[in-house]
Amino acid sequence: MFHHSAKLQYPVKVDKPNPEFAMLLQQAIGGIEGEIRVAMQYFFQAMKS
């Protein structure tokens, strides 16, 4: 079981959309060298050995 709270650690105020930052954030999380890809790569390497 786990507990989920929708409350953020810090207050966030967004004045307007920022497409440039969104593109950079998307690249960092799911791009060629993103966190998801690297985590999956480590997982599959661990399964091979």
Secondary structure as a PSIPRED ss2 file (coil, helix, strand):
# PSIPRED VFORMAT (PSIPRED V4.0)

   1 M C   1.000  0.000  0.000
   2 F C   1.000  0.000  0.000
   3 H C   1.000  0.000  0.000
   4 H C   1.000  0.000  0.000
   5 S C   1.000  0.000  0.000
   6 A C   1.000  0.000  0.000
   7 K C   1.000  0.000  0.000
   8 L C   1.000  0.000  0.000
   9 Q C   1.000  0.000  0.000
  10 Y C   1.000  0.000  0.000
  11 P C   1.000  0.000  0.000
  12 V C   1.000  0.000  0.000
  13 K C   1.000  0.000  0.000
  14 V C   1.000  0.000  0.000
  15 D C   1.000  0.000  0.000
  16 K C   1.000  0.000  0.000
  17 P C   1.000  0.000  0.000
  18 N C   1.000  0.000  0.000
  19 P H   0.000  1.000  0.000
  20 E H   0.000  1.000  0.000
  21 F H   0.000  1.000  0.000
  22 A H   0.000  1.000  0.000
  23 M H   0.000  1.000  0.000
  24 L H   0.000  1.000  0.000
  25 L H   0.000  1.000  0.000
  26 Q H   0.000  1.000  0.000
  27 Q H   0.000  1.000  0.000
  28 A H   0.000  1.000  0.000
  29 I H   0.000  1.000  0.000
  30 G H   0.000  1.000  0.000
  31 G C   1.000  0.000  0.000
  32 I C   1.000  0.000  0.000
  33 E C   1.000  0.000  0.000
  34 G C   1.000  0.000  0.000
  35 E H   0.000  1.000  0.000
  36 I H   0.000  1.000  0.000
  37 R H   0.000  1.000  0.000
  38 V H   0.000  1.000  0.000
  39 A H   0.000  1.000  0.000
  40 M H   0.000  1.000  0.000
  41 Q H   0.000  1.000  0.000
  42 Y H   0.000  1.000  0.000
  43 F H   0.000  1.000  0.000
  44 F H   0.000  1.000  0.000
  45 Q H   0.000  1.000  0.000
  46 A H   0.000  1.000  0.000
  47 M H   0.000  1.000  0.000
  48 K H   0.000  1.000  0.000
  49 S C   1.000  0.000  0.000
